[in-house]
């Protein structure tokens, strides 16, 4: 009877874990979760054994993790359910035709063929309880297949929607994106008022990111398809932009900037909580005194009016989100963008396959 109890417990735990991960559209606060521990251990192992030198090969290696880990997780769930049902049949000592009492390996084979609904018929239970368990397992296998088929398109649709806006940010703010560069480019084309519309678009994007990544945390590990781009860099640059406007940049709606800042900060705080990363102060400031002076000079040369106390007003705003984006950057290994543009940077749209700007 011990095997029966263990098998039943294993089946219930695995199916409930799959339900919470694939179906339940909310953050699960339960501390003991197989999926959470699985990703923590696997990601730590994956980043340790891979190429250590930052660059193209490490990015390619890290990009494999999310889809591969997801497929492996589905495989672990299947194995857990199959073993659980086999333990139940074995614990009940279910007689099988044509052998009667059978070893655990035979019950495991019967469980596997029942779960994937093959129904080969070379072994079949001859008791009422055995028939019931096989029928339940076949139904569970069919439902699991249906859930998996519906889960993958939803996941990749959320990933695709996320990446569309990230790709568009390249033309606005450069590669990697910079809030100061975005304002400079808009002002140089006498289109500073368009930044308010941009912030409204990214307000919706941040809200979608928050909901999709809380429901499916594995999306945080999916990497962008272009160099110098990531969801974390985009979100951080939008927070930088909103902070600059709130600190005292003229020509952009402060009401819109406040709304975008609020939902974007909400996103980084909740994602840090989901990934169990408490905030930490950054070891070095992303904008020191010299950088702040340069930022002011760039904005003023572009014809943008700035508040006299821009630097002091900007500090408290940055303190609200930088500790969170810093720990997220360390967890998913995505670089944070600077507020200032890199003078040697080339936009991704200007690059070719031979790494030469056109």
PLY file of the C-alpha trace (Angstrom):
ply
format ascii 1.0
element vertex 358
property float x
property float y
property float z
element edge 357
property int vertex1
property int vertex2
end_header
0.00 0.00 0.00
3.00 2.29 0.42
3.62 2.20 -3.33
-0.05 3.03 -3.94
0.10 6.06 -1.64
3.39 7.28 -3.14
2.07 6.84 -6.67
-1.17 8.68 -5.92
0.72 11.52 -4.24
3.15 11.79 -7.16
0.36 11.94 -9.74
-1.57 14.58 -7.79
1.51 16.74 -7.21
2.66 16.63 -10.84
-0.80 17.31 -12.29
-1.37 20.17 -9.85
2.06 21.62 -10.68
1.22 21.45 -14.39
-2.14 23.10 -13.73
-0.53 25.98 -11.83
2.07 26.48 -14.55
-0.03 26.04 -17.70
-3.54 27.07 -16.70
-3.65 29.21 -13.56
-3.39 32.88 -14.70
-1.89 34.31 -11.52
1.32 34.38 -9.54
1.61 31.30 -7.31
2.91 32.25 -3.86
3.50 28.70 -2.60
7.17 28.39 -1.63
7.63 24.67 -2.31
7.20 24.33 -6.05
8.99 21.89 -8.32
8.93 24.28 -11.28
10.49 27.13 -9.30
13.29 24.92 -7.97
13.75 23.35 -11.39
14.44 26.68 -13.07
16.70 27.96 -10.28
18.88 24.85 -10.35
18.89 24.38 -14.12
19.61 28.05 -14.91
22.45 28.14 -12.39
23.94 24.98 -13.88
23.40 26.17 -17.46
25.15 29.51 -16.94
28.04 27.86 -15.08
28.95 25.19 -17.62
28.55 27.35 -20.72
31.02 29.73 -22.40
32.23 32.28 -19.88
33.44 35.03 -22.19
30.71 37.60 -22.96
29.92 37.83 -26.63
28.04 36.27 -29.50
28.67 32.64 -28.54
27.53 33.09 -24.94
24.39 34.92 -26.08
23.64 32.10 -28.50
24.21 29.55 -25.75
21.96 31.40 -23.28
19.21 31.79 -25.89
18.84 28.01 -26.08
17.97 27.70 -22.39
14.34 28.90 -22.33
12.84 26.70 -25.09
14.97 23.69 -24.13
14.17 23.96 -20.41
10.47 24.22 -21.23
10.54 21.01 -23.27
12.55 19.26 -20.55
10.01 20.39 -17.93
7.16 18.88 -19.96
9.19 15.66 -20.18
9.71 15.56 -16.41
5.99 16.00 -15.86
5.21 13.11 -18.22
7.74 10.87 -16.51
6.33 11.76 -13.09
2.75 10.94 -14.09
3.73 7.69 -15.81
5.78 6.52 -12.83
3.00 7.55 -10.44
0.32 5.53 -12.19
2.69 2.56 -12.48
3.30 2.70 -8.71
-0.45 2.72 -8.12
-0.99 -0.39 -10.26
2.00 -2.12 -8.73
0.93 -1.21 -5.19
-2.50 -2.74 -5.84
-0.80 -5.77 -7.41
-3.16 -5.44 -10.34
-3.24 -8.71 -12.32
-2.35 -8.29 -15.97
-3.32 -10.50 -18.86
-1.63 -12.71 -19.90
0.95 -12.90 -17.06
-1.13 -12.37 -13.91
0.97 -10.74 -11.18
3.64 -8.58 -12.87
6.87 -6.82 -11.97
7.10 -3.05 -11.66
8.75 -2.75 -15.08
5.72 -4.30 -16.74
3.38 -1.92 -14.93
5.62 0.96 -16.00
5.33 -0.15 -19.63
1.54 -0.42 -19.32
1.40 3.03 -17.73
3.46 4.59 -20.53
1.32 3.09 -23.30
-1.84 4.15 -21.48
-0.68 7.74 -20.92
0.18 8.30 -24.58
-3.03 6.43 -25.54
-1.23 3.84 -27.69
-3.33 0.98 -26.32
-1.13 -1.81 -27.71
-3.05 -4.44 -25.77
-0.16 -6.85 -25.13
-0.72 -6.25 -21.40
-4.10 -5.38 -19.95
-5.47 -5.20 -16.39
-8.08 -7.77 -15.48
-9.46 -6.16 -12.31
-12.01 -3.36 -11.95
-9.56 -1.05 -10.15
-6.95 -1.67 -12.83
-9.44 -0.77 -15.57
-10.37 2.43 -13.73
-6.74 3.52 -13.28
-5.94 2.89 -16.97
-9.00 4.89 -18.05
-8.08 7.79 -15.76
-4.49 7.77 -16.98
-5.54 7.75 -20.64
-7.83 10.72 -19.99
-5.03 12.53 -18.13
-2.64 11.89 -21.03
-5.13 13.23 -23.56
-5.81 16.33 -21.44
-2.08 16.90 -20.88
-1.44 16.76 -24.63
-4.25 19.25 -25.27
-2.93 21.63 -22.60
0.59 21.46 -24.03
-0.62 22.14 -27.56
-2.58 25.18 -26.38
0.18 26.41 -24.02
2.99 26.71 -26.53
1.18 29.06 -28.98
0.08 31.32 -26.12
3.65 31.48 -24.85
5.17 32.30 -28.21
2.47 34.85 -29.03
3.31 36.69 -25.81
7.00 36.54 -26.74
6.29 37.88 -30.23
4.18 40.79 -28.95
6.95 41.69 -26.52
9.65 41.70 -29.19
7.82 43.88 -31.74
8.06 46.99 -29.55
11.63 46.19 -28.56
12.68 46.10 -32.22
10.97 49.43 -32.87
12.81 51.10 -29.98
16.08 50.75 -31.90
15.17 53.59 -34.27
14.05 55.80 -31.40
16.82 55.35 -28.85
19.73 53.50 -30.49
21.36 50.15 -29.76
21.54 49.71 -26.82
18.71 52.15 -26.06
19.42 55.39 -24.23
16.82 57.74 -22.77
18.93 60.84 -23.42
19.55 59.76 -27.00
15.82 59.21 -27.53
15.04 62.76 -26.42
17.87 64.17 -28.52
16.71 62.39 -31.67
13.10 63.47 -31.20
14.12 67.08 -30.62
16.45 67.10 -33.64
13.44 66.37 -35.85
11.25 68.88 -33.98
9.09 65.96 -32.80
9.48 66.14 -29.04
5.71 65.99 -28.61
5.76 62.50 -30.17
7.57 61.22 -27.05
4.29 61.49 -25.11
2.65 59.12 -27.60
5.66 56.81 -27.34
5.30 56.70 -23.56
1.59 55.87 -23.93
2.48 52.95 -26.20
5.07 51.68 -23.75
2.63 52.05 -20.88
0.48 49.40 -22.56
3.58 47.33 -23.39
4.72 47.34 -19.75
1.24 46.30 -18.60
1.23 43.40 -21.08
4.75 42.44 -20.00
3.68 42.44 -16.35
0.67 40.19 -16.92
2.33 37.76 -19.35
5.55 37.34 -17.36
3.73 36.86 -14.06
1.59 34.13 -15.63
4.52 32.58 -17.52
7.81 33.44 -15.74
9.80 31.38 -18.26
9.32 34.30 -20.69
11.88 36.26 -18.65
14.57 33.87 -19.92
13.61 34.22 -23.60
16.17 36.49 -25.25
15.66 38.93 -28.09
16.69 37.99 -31.59
18.92 41.03 -32.16
22.13 42.17 -30.54
22.04 44.91 -27.90
18.30 44.36 -27.38
16.42 42.76 -24.50
13.15 43.20 -22.66
15.05 44.33 -19.56
17.09 46.94 -21.44
13.93 48.28 -23.09
12.03 48.44 -19.82
14.95 50.13 -18.05
15.34 52.74 -20.79
11.63 53.56 -20.61
11.94 53.99 -16.85
14.94 56.26 -17.46
12.96 58.28 -19.99
9.95 58.63 -17.68
12.26 59.67 -14.84
13.92 62.36 -16.95
10.57 63.81 -17.95
9.33 63.80 -14.35
12.59 65.31 -13.12
12.19 68.30 -15.41
12.36 67.86 -19.21
10.07 70.26 -21.03
7.92 69.37 -24.02
6.67 65.94 -22.86
3.51 65.20 -20.88
4.42 64.66 -17.22
1.04 63.01 -16.60
1.79 60.41 -19.26
5.33 59.97 -17.95
3.99 59.41 -14.42
1.60 56.69 -15.62
4.29 54.95 -17.66
6.74 55.15 -14.78
4.20 53.64 -12.38
3.33 50.58 -14.47
6.95 50.02 -15.54
8.18 50.09 -11.95
5.32 47.79 -10.99
6.58 45.35 -13.63
10.20 45.26 -12.45
9.23 44.97 -8.77
6.81 42.09 -9.35
9.20 40.26 -11.68
11.98 40.52 -9.10
9.57 39.04 -6.58
8.52 36.20 -8.91
12.15 35.33 -9.59
12.93 35.63 -5.84
15.53 38.36 -6.27
15.47 40.90 -3.41
16.61 44.39 -4.49
20.23 45.45 -4.03
21.90 48.79 -4.51
24.07 49.00 -7.61
27.84 48.92 -6.93
28.37 51.95 -9.17
26.02 54.72 -10.26
24.67 54.55 -13.80
24.92 58.35 -13.97
27.67 60.09 -12.00
28.15 63.85 -11.71
30.12 64.07 -14.95
27.52 61.97 -16.74
24.70 64.14 -15.43
26.47 67.25 -16.68
26.93 65.64 -20.09
23.27 64.64 -20.20
22.23 68.22 -19.45
24.56 69.51 -22.16
23.20 67.06 -24.77
19.61 67.99 -24.00
20.24 71.74 -23.99
22.19 71.57 -27.26
19.20 69.78 -28.79
17.01 72.70 -27.78
15.25 70.94 -24.90
14.45 72.95 -21.78
15.48 71.23 -18.54
14.83 72.02 -14.89
17.72 73.73 -13.03
17.68 70.95 -10.39
17.34 68.09 -12.87
20.15 66.04 -11.33
18.89 66.21 -7.74
15.29 65.53 -8.79
16.36 62.55 -10.91
18.14 60.69 -8.09
15.09 59.71 -5.97
13.23 58.53 -9.05
16.09 56.29 -10.15
16.33 54.86 -6.64
12.79 53.53 -6.99
13.67 51.07 -9.78
17.44 50.69 -10.23
17.88 48.18 -7.33
15.29 45.94 -9.00
16.58 46.12 -12.57
20.08 45.52 -11.21
19.18 42.19 -9.60
17.10 41.18 -12.62
20.08 41.91 -14.84
22.25 39.60 -12.75
19.63 36.87 -12.74
18.83 36.70 -16.48
22.29 37.94 -17.57
21.05 40.86 -19.64
23.05 44.08 -19.65
21.48 47.30 -18.45
21.55 50.26 -20.84
23.07 53.59 -19.89
21.15 56.84 -19.70
23.77 58.37 -21.99
24.39 57.16 -25.56
27.55 55.28 -26.44
29.41 57.54 -28.91
30.68 54.49 -30.84
27.35 52.65 -30.97
25.72 51.79 -34.30
22.00 51.15 -34.55
21.05 47.56 -35.29
19.16 48.60 -38.41
22.40 50.05 -39.81
24.32 46.81 -39.38
24.67 44.05 -41.95
25.40 40.34 -41.64
29.09 41.25 -42.07
28.98 43.58 -39.03
29.60 46.69 -41.10
27.26 49.71 -40.94
25.74 50.57 -44.28
0 1
1 2
2 3
3 4
4 5
5 6
6 7
7 8
8 9
9 10
10 11
11 12
12 13
13 14
14 15
15 16
16 17
17 18
18 19
19 20
20 21
21 22
22 23
23 24
24 25
25 26
26 27
27 28
28 29
29 30
30 31
31 32
32 33
33 34
34 35
35 36
36 37
37 38
38 39
39 40
40 41
41 42
42 43
43 44
44 45
45 46
46 47
47 48
48 49
49 50
50 51
51 52
52 53
53 54
54 55
55 56
56 57
57 58
58 59
59 60
60 61
61 62
62 63
63 64
64 65
65 66
66 67
67 68
68 69
69 70
70 71
71 72
72 73
73 74
74 75
75 76
76 77
77 78
78 79
79 80
80 81
81 82
82 83
83 84
84 85
85 86
86 87
87 88
88 89
89 90
90 91
91 92
92 93
93 94
94 95
95 96
96 97
97 98
98 99
99 100
100 101
101 102
102 103
103 104
104 105
105 106
106 107
107 108
108 109
109 110
110 111
111 112
112 113
113 114
114 115
115 116
116 117
117 118
118 119
119 120
120 121
121 122
122 123
123 124
124 125
125 126
126 127
127 128
128 129
129 130
130 131
131 132
132 133
133 134
134 135
135 136
136 137
137 138
138 139
139 140
140 141
141 142
142 143
143 144
144 145
145 146
146 147
147 148
148 149
149 150
150 151
151 152
152 153
153 154
154 155
155 156
156 157
157 158
158 159
159 160
160 161
161 162
162 163
163 164
164 165
165 166
166 167
167 168
168 169
169 170
170 171
171 172
172 173
173 174
174 175
175 176
176 177
177 178
178 179
179 180
180 181
181 182
182 183
183 184
184 185
185 186
186 187
187 188
188 189
189 190
190 191
191 192
192 193
193 194
194 195
195 196
196 197
197 198
198 199
199 200
200 201
201 202
202 203
203 204
204 205
205 206
206 207
207 208
208 209
209 210
210 211
211 212
212 213
213 214
214 215
215 216
216 217
217 218
218 219
219 220
220 221
221 222
222 223
223 224
224 225
225 226
226 227
227 228
228 229
229 230
230 231
231 232
232 233
233 234
234 235
235 236
236 237
237 238
238 239
239 240
240 241
241 242
242 243
243 244
244 245
245 246
246 247
247 248
248 249
249 250
250 251
251 252
252 253
253 254
254 255
255 256
256 257
257 258
258 259
259 260
260 261
261 262
262 263
263 264
264 265
265 266
266 267
267 268
268 269
269 270
270 271
271 272
272 273
273 274
274 275
275 276
276 277
277 278
278 279
279 280
280 281
281 282
282 283
283 284
284 285
285 286
286 287
287 288
288 289
289 290
290 291
291 292
292 293
293 294
294 295
295 296
296 297
297 298
298 299
299 300
300 301
301 302
302 303
303 304
304 305
305 306
306 307
307 308
308 309
309 310
310 311
311 312
312 313
313 314
314 315
315 316
316 317
317 318
318 319
319 320
320 321
321 322
322 323
323 324
324 325
325 326
326 327
327 328
328 329
329 330
330 331
331 332
332 333
333 334
334 335
335 336
336 337
337 338
338 339
339 340
340 341
341 342
342 343
343 344
344 345
345 346
346 347
347 348
348 349
349 350
350 351
351 352
352 353
353 354
354 355
355 356
356 357
